[in-house]
Amino acid sequence: MRTVKTMGLLGTGVIGGGWAARALHFGIDVIAADVKPEMESWIRGAVANAEPALARLTFAPLPAKGELSFTTDLRVMAERADFIQENIPEQLSLKQKMLAEVSKIAPADVIIASSTSGLTPTDLQRDMLIPERFCVAHPFNPVYLLPLVELVGGAKTTQATIDAAALFFTFIGMHPLHVRREVPGHLTDRLQEALWREILHIVNDGIASTGELDDAIIYGPGLRWAAMGTNMIYHLAGGEAGMRHMLAQFGPCLKWPWTKLEAPELTESLIDRMVEGTSEQAAGRSIRDIERLRDDYLVAIQQVLRQFNIGAGSTLRALEERLYQDADTGESTSSSLTAALPLRLVTTAVRPEWVDYNGHMSDFRYGQLFGQAMDALFRKIGVDADYRASGHMYYNVESRVMHFAEAKVNEPLYVTTQILAADEKKLQVFHSMHRVHDDFQIAIGEQLYLHVDSGAAKASSAKSSVIAKIETLRKAHAVLSLPEQAGRIVGARR
Ligand SMILES: NC(=O)c1ccc[n+]([C@@H]2O[C@H](COP(=O)([O-])OP(=O)(O)OC[C@H]3O[C@@H](n4cnc5c(N)ncnc54)[C@H](O)[C@@H]3O)[C@@H](O)[C@H]2O)c1
């Protein structure tokens, strides 16, 4: 398969909009096609809505954003795209017809994937030209924040297609799950639907409301599910004997059974109960308001999982590794070691959880951002996980921060870092934090780091490869003037 520079989308509703936001964010151009011309402004709005949450997902350096273009002509999209994702309504005959049409135009080495929630790939690829390059790639809403994508091949799909699709989706920060046998509903929607059917029964029988049923998940199982699935959780619930004991204990209930597999009749009264229940839960909040809340906690959860390198957190870590590597190989002038410029190592936006009761970024977050800049600097000079594992690291021995203006929620910021002094043991740096929109300097930080041998718990010389890189940087920065606020003591007049 070719390298994907442009992703083509067929159908730009909820899912097409989500794909666009994700791809653009990670530097892929998007050409979106929809039969309705009014979907152009819709998809641009959807991308803009996704941006605040996406911007907070990672501190890793991102490539320049991709460009979005729109057409009502499927042919234009199919001729230009390097990878095509279909997201039109869930109707087999419509999808078959449109996929066949696209396949006649798209070059042979372009993969064509479908976002279908439950149709099977063998059915979908039936009338396609070169059906070997087709697969199902089923994402989850919001596509721009949830990493899971189920990949399913049909009778004619080649393994090369699945592998190439997995590579592309990994590149844009996703977790491809290869569903080895095609079944209606793939894996996740079968599980989700089983739960939903039960919900509909319980509401229909007047046992509980939609809100009570949501509470039954979010205060308990939902918290577990973010990092461990049902099987691992039940393995733990069985005590020392694990799953075997769990099955012995609860096996009989499975026979009774507690649950009903057939869906209830969707009567008007059941529909009313579901709609009234959920609008009561929404309590006057708009869909956009609730979406924003959902996006904020989805970002925060992934960052917590990242610390444990588990589930979606390990996907985020792997993505960040790739982004740092790419940034190092395609060095921009403002982050190169030899440029006579402070390094621009962090660009981010103030996250909602960072602000205090005044609506401004809390003071300890300044230290966090300067710490992020140091992490990025360390990576650049070769102080990485392997270096730390060898028992060596820099410890912070002194820090000073000055504040000049506040940063409000969602304000985009960047941090630059200048080397003030360095030798084989010491590293003295000066950070400057700015608003992106007018470059105004809102804070500075000055820090002294000492290289240590962590086993011996003593100061020690850095390894020669690290010293060489620091020396290159120090020389490049030696021509810069000393920042006005450098070297001051606390309380000195400005
Ligand atoms: N909504 C979800 O949560 C979700 C999640 C995963 C997968 N999916 C799947 O994604 C697909 C799209 O779902 P959605 O929720 O985005 O639907 P949607 O109704 O929001 O969007 C469908 C879009 O397709 C366009 N369209 C219709 N016919 C077309 C054609 N012939 N050519 C080009 N565009 C056409 C429509 O104008 C519309 O903009 C479905 O297969 C669905 O099963 C949906």
The ligand as an SDF file (V2000), in Angstrom:
LIG
                    3D

 44 48  0  0  0  0  0  0  0  0999 V2000
  -22.7790    6.9920   14.9560 N   0  0  0  0  0  0  0  0  0  0  0  0
  -22.0480    6.0810   15.5540 C   0  0  0  0  0  0  0  0  0  0  0  0
  -21.9030    6.0500   16.7880 O   0  0  0  0  0  0  0  0  0  0  0  0
  -21.2740    5.0780   14.7330 C   0  0  0  0  0  0  0  0  0  0  0  0
  -20.1580    4.4400   15.3170 C   0  0  0  0  0  0  0  0  0  0  0  0
  -19.3890    3.5840   14.5270 C   0  0  0  0  0  0  0  0  0  0  0  0
  -19.7340    3.3310   13.1970 C   0  0  0  0  0  0  0  0  0  0  0  0
  -20.8400    3.9400   12.6660 N   0  0  0  0  0  0  0  0  0  0  0  0
  -21.1600    3.6600   11.2500 C   0  0  0  0  0  0  0  0  0  0  0  0
  -20.6930    4.7510   10.4560 O   0  0  0  0  0  0  0  0  0  0  0  0
  -21.5450    4.9200    9.3080 C   0  0  0  0  0  0  0  0  0  0  0  0
  -22.0510    6.3580    9.2880 C   0  0  0  0  0  0  0  0  0  0  0  0
  -22.7640    6.6380   10.4760 O   0  0  0  0  0  0  0  0  0  0  0  0
  -23.0490    8.1330   10.9710 P   0  0  0  0  0  0  0  0  0  0  0  0
  -23.5760    7.9930   12.3530 O   0  0  0  0  0  0  0  0  0  0  0  0
  -21.8780    8.9860   10.7040 O   0  0  0  0  0  0  0  0  0  0  0  0
  -24.2490    8.5420    9.9810 O   0  0  0  0  0  0  0  0  0  0  0  0
  -24.7620   10.0110    9.5790 P   0  0  0  0  0  0  0  0  0  0  0  0
  -26.1730    9.8420    9.1790 O   0  0  0  0  0  0  0  0  0  0  0  0
  -24.4100   10.9850   10.6410 O   0  0  0  0  0  0  0  0  0  0  0  0
  -23.8830   10.3730    8.2830 O   0  0  0  0  0  0  0  0  0  0  0  0
  -24.0460    9.7500    7.0260 C   0  0  0  0  0  0  0  0  0  0  0  0
  -23.6200   10.7490    5.9460 C   0  0  0  0  0  0  0  0  0  0  0  0
  -23.5720   10.0540    4.7040 O   0  0  0  0  0  0  0  0  0  0  0  0
  -24.0500   10.9440    3.6970 C   0  0  0  0  0  0  0  0  0  0  0  0
  -24.4590   10.1570    2.5320 N   0  0  0  0  0  0  0  0  0  0  0  0
  -25.5970    9.4410    2.3510 C   0  0  0  0  0  0  0  0  0  0  0  0
  -25.5540    8.8450    1.1520 N   0  0  0  0  0  0  0  0  0  0  0  0
  -24.3920    9.1930    0.5670 C   0  0  0  0  0  0  0  0  0  0  0  0
  -23.7760    8.8930   -0.6690 C   0  0  0  0  0  0  0  0  0  0  0  0
  -24.3820    8.0930   -1.5640 N   0  0  0  0  0  0  0  0  0  0  0  0
  -22.5590    9.4290   -0.9600 N   0  0  0  0  0  0  0  0  0  0  0  0
  -21.9500   10.2460   -0.0720 C   0  0  0  0  0  0  0  0  0  0  0  0
  -22.4880   10.5590    1.1110 N   0  0  0  0  0  0  0  0  0  0  0  0
  -23.6970   10.0300    1.4290 C   0  0  0  0  0  0  0  0  0  0  0  0
  -25.1700   11.6990    4.3750 C   0  0  0  0  0  0  0  0  0  0  0  0
  -25.4560   12.9170    3.6850 O   0  0  0  0  0  0  0  0  0  0  0  0
  -24.5940   11.9150    5.7670 C   0  0  0  0  0  0  0  0  0  0  0  0
  -23.8810   13.1380    5.8450 O   0  0  0  0  0  0  0  0  0  0  0  0
  -22.6400    3.8730    9.4530 C   0  0  0  0  0  0  0  0  0  0  0  0
  -22.2920    2.7340    8.7070 O   0  0  0  0  0  0  0  0  0  0  0  0
  -22.6390    3.5430   10.9420 C   0  0  0  0  0  0  0  0  0  0  0  0
  -23.0890    2.2330   11.2010 O   0  0  0  0  0  0  0  0  0  0  0  0
  -21.5980    4.8170   13.3910 C   0  0  0  0  0  0  0  0  0  0  0  0
  1  2  1  0
  2  3  2  0
  2  4  1  0
  4  5  1  0
  4 44  2  0
  5  6  2  0
  6  7  1  0
  7  8  2  0
  8  9  1  0
  8 44  1  0
  9 10  1  0
  9 42  1  0
 10 11  1  0
 11 12  1  0
 11 40  1  0
 12 13  1  0
 13 14  1  0
 14 15  2  0
 14 16  1  0
 14 17  1  0
 17 18  1  0
 18 19  2  0
 18 20  1  0
 18 21  1  0
 21 22  1  0
 22 23  1  0
 23 24  1  0
 23 38  1  0
 24 25  1  0
 25 26  1  0
 25 36  1  0
 26 27  1  0
 26 35  1  0
 27 28  2  0
 28 29  1  0
 29 30  1  0
 29 35  2  0
 30 31  1  0
 30 32  2  0
 32 33  1  0
 33 34  2  0
 34 35  1  0
 36 37  1  0
 36 38  1  0
 38 39  1  0
 40 41  1  0
 40 42  1  0
 42 43  1  0
M  CHG  2   8   1  16  -1
M  END
$$$$
